[in-house]
Amino acid sequence: MSSKNKFEELRNLVLGLEGDFDKFYNKNNQAAGTRVRKGMQDLKVLAQNIRTEVQDIKNKAAEAAAKAAAKSSKK
């Protein structure tokens, strides 16, 4: 999945919760509160997956740079 798709998924999840936030906080709708909690858990999982992927990409780039530096120092 591309970074743009992940961002869209993240944004859609947050925007999709807007109505339930309003219903829970302003109209005291308890079922909306349950949906907010579930949505926030989904958001947490998605955020963690994105964080892990970003770290993996950074680590691979650092490894590649270290290998390139090691090769050039051997010459």
Helices and strands as residue ranges (DSSP letters): H 3-16, H 18-27, H 30-74
